Amino acid sequence: MAATITKDTIIGDILDIAPETAPTFLEIGMHCLGCPASRGETVEEACMVHGVDCDALLEKLNAQLADKA
């Protein structure tokens, strides 16, 4: 079963199914991945806070999941 990450996907859920994506979040400045607030954010919310292009991040994250499959 291949998962697809969307702008509404919760970051904690992504990290649970694909912990190898953590460096990608660190690259955009999300250095508190273990904090309850950041784990509860959606990808879209994190992108807004960190000034990141949401579509570009989604593309990168989904490519990482595809590589894992």
TAWOSUL-V669589 format. One record per residue. RES is the residue in three letters. PSI is psi in whole degrees, -180 to 180 (999 if undefined). Layout:
[[RES & PSI] [RES & PSI]]
This chain:
[[MET & 118] [ALA & 129] [ALA & 152] [THR & 128] [ILE & 131] [THR & 176] [LYS & -20] [ASP & 0] [THR & 137] [ILE & 134] [ILE & -39] [GLY & -37] [ASP & -40] [ILE & -47] [LEU & -31] [ASP & -41] [ILE & -23] [ALA & 72] [PRO & -20] [GLU & -8] [THR & -9] [ALA & -44] [PRO & -31] [THR & -41] [PHE & -38] [LEU & -36] [GLU & -30] [ILE & 4] [GLY & 8] [MET & 86] [HIS & 1] [CYS & 56] [LEU & -21] [GLY & -9] [CYS & 138] [PRO & -36] [ALA & -46] [SER & -36] [ARG & -22] [GLY & -5] [GLU & 152] [THR & 166] [VAL & -43] [GLU & -44] [GLU & -43] [ALA & -40] [CYS & -40] [MET & -45] [VAL & -37] [HIS & 6] [GLY & 42] [VAL & 145] [ASP & 114] [CYS & -44] [ASP & -40] [ALA & -41] [LEU & -43] [LEU & -41] [GLU & -44] [LYS & -44] [LEU & -44] [ASN & -32] [ALA & -38] [GLN & -40] [LEU & -40] [ALA & -39] [ASP & -31] [LYS & -31] [ALA & 999]]
